[in-house]
């Protein structure tokens, strides 16, 4: 039996990138491939930030950050990570984490944690409105 003192910290998910609550009632479950994310950019504090544009890796069916220069499927933007995901849970590095993705929503582009290019916006079509 382990009776040692353990601490755990929590953070408030920052969703100021959402333009409205529209679409937040119907996120879809996705599995993220943590190896596709960059620690300093996507999870500098141990969690992948909500609002990250996502693409689907064709070979695995897992999701990673949208990257128009990629050649593995992530060059097509398919949605945005809805909730921040801990990738350093209890100091054990994760390779896959389950998250939720918005497919239809209003986005405050200036508030996204990373930028999205014109090609990514075009991939999303009318499903996502940038305000």
C-alpha positions in Angstrom: 0.0 0.0 0.0 1.4 3.4 -1.0 0.5 6.1 1.5 2.9 8.7 0.2 1.7 12.2 -0.5 0.8 12.9 -4.1 -0.1 16.2 -5.7 -2.1 16.9 -8.9 -2.7 20.2 -10.5 -5.6 21.3 -12.7 -6.0 24.0 -15.2 -9.0 25.8 -16.6 -9.4 25.1 -20.3 -9.2 28.3 -22.2 -11.8 28.4 -25.0 -11.9 32.1 -25.9 -11.3 30.9 -29.5 -14.9 29.9 -29.8 -17.1 32.4 -31.4 -20.3 31.0 -29.9 -21.7 27.8 -28.3 -23.0 26.7 -31.7 -21.7 23.2 -32.4 -20.3 22.5 -29.0 -23.2 20.2 -28.2 -22.0 17.7 -30.8 -18.3 17.1 -30.7 -16.9 13.7 -31.9 -14.5 11.5 -30.1 -11.0 11.2 -31.7 -7.7 9.6 -30.7 -4.7 11.8 -30.9 -1.2 10.6 -31.9 0.9 12.6 -29.4 4.1 11.9 -31.5 2.7 14.2 -34.2 2.5 17.2 -31.8 5.4 19.4 -30.9 5.9 19.9 -27.1 6.9 23.6 -27.2 4.1 24.6 -29.6 1.2 22.3 -28.9 1.6 21.3 -25.3 4.2 23.5 -23.5 2.5 22.9 -20.2 1.9 19.1 -20.5 -1.5 19.3 -22.2 -2.5 19.8 -25.8 -4.4 23.1 -26.0 -8.0 23.2 -27.1 -8.5 25.0 -30.4 -5.6 23.2 -32.2 -6.7 22.5 -35.9 -6.6 18.7 -36.5 -5.9 16.5 -39.5 -6.4 12.7 -39.7 -3.3 10.5 -40.3 -4.4 8.2 -43.2 -2.3 5.2 -42.3 -3.4 5.0 -38.6 -6.7 6.7 -38.4 -5.3 8.8 -35.5 -5.4 12.6 -35.4 -2.5 15.1 -35.3 -2.1 18.8 -35.7 -3.1 20.1 -39.2 0.0 20.8 -41.3 -0.5 21.8 -44.9 3.0 20.6 -45.7 2.5 17.1 -44.3 2.0 14.1 -46.6 0.3 11.7 -44.2 -3.3 13.0 -44.3 -2.8 15.8 -41.9 -2.5 18.2 -44.8 -6.3 18.3 -44.8 -7.9 20.2 -41.8 -10.9 18.3 -40.5 -11.8 20.1 -37.3 -10.6 21.7 -34.0 -9.7 20.1 -30.7 -12.5 21.0 -28.3 -11.0 20.2 -25.0 -7.4 20.4 -23.8 -5.8 16.9 -23.4 -3.3 15.9 -20.7 -0.3 14.2 -22.4 1.8 14.1 -19.3 -0.6 12.4 -16.9 1.1 11.7 -13.6 4.5 12.1 -15.3 3.9 9.1 -17.6 4.3 10.2 -21.2 1.3 9.2 -23.4 1.5 8.1 -27.0 -2.2 8.3 -27.6 -4.9 10.3 -25.9 -8.6 10.4 -26.5 -10.1 13.8 -27.1 -13.1 15.5 -28.7 -13.2 17.4 -32.0 -15.6 20.1 -33.2 -16.7 19.7 -36.8 -19.1 22.6 -37.1 -18.6 25.8 -35.2 -17.8 29.5 -35.1 -14.1 30.3 -34.5 -12.4 33.5 -33.4 -9.3 33.1 -35.5 -7.2 35.6 -33.7 -7.7 33.6 -30.5 -6.6 30.2 -31.8 -3.5 28.8 -30.0 -1.8 28.3 -33.4 -2.6 29.8 -36.8 -4.5 28.2 -39.6 -3.7 29.0 -43.3 -6.1 29.6 -46.2 -5.8 26.0 -47.4 -6.9 24.7 -44.0 -9.9 27.1 -43.9 -10.8 25.9 -47.4 -10.7 22.3 -46.3 -13.3 23.1 -43.6 -15.7 24.8 -46.1 -18.9 26.2 -44.7 -18.8 23.9 -41.6 -16.6 26.4 -39.8 -17.2 30.1 -39.8 -14.3 32.3 -38.9 -15.3 35.6 -37.1 
